[in-house]
Amino acid sequence: MANLRSTHPDSARMKDGVRAMLVVRNSLIDGLGVFAQRDYAAAEVIAWIDDSRIVDDEHPLLPGESAQHCDYLEAGRVVLMQEPERHINSSCDPSAYVRTVDGKRCVVARRAIHSGDEITCDYIIDCHGGRIWQCRCGSSRCRRTIVASFFDLPLEWQREYLPLLNPWFVKEHDVRIQQLKRDLLEP
Ligand SMILES: [Zn+2]
């Protein structure tokens, strides 16, 4: 990882704490994954996300940095995810999701997680347009072909994930979210 300056005063402390409780190692899903080193209760914060490394024309990716580790946020903001959260794999039955608390993003347990479990998120949540790809998460409900956006999901998946969308995504796609809520109310 390149030497990157963090703009958040608490990030060093938070990341030290995060490192102590999470470990990055080979994953059966894909490449490296992030694994719990202790139990987490459902809804517990697992890690704070360091969004300080903006990627734009003035701060392009450097040699050794990968667009695969970028996250695409509100109003076109792109951030290069840091360690360890950049290694969180996608799953169609994710153990965690990303939540915004007081303007900062964190990874939250979606269910009880045991020490040794892989921390996974479903990349389709808050996804407003990307490439179509093949998932190999191994979950019994794996969707296989991952569509390009949250709004391309089957309606029942959108229903399940609607409460997990982050406020910026809901705000940015207000018209479609309102339409989705109407669609979900139809018998
Ligand atoms: Zn899958």
Boltz pocket constraint, residues with backbone or C-beta under 6 A from the ligand:
constraints:
  - pocket:
      binder: B
      contacts: [[A, 90], [A, 91], [A, 92], [A, 93], [A, 135], [A, 136], [A, 137], [A, 138], [A, 139], [A, 141], [A, 142], [A, 143], [A, 144]]
      max_distance: 6.0
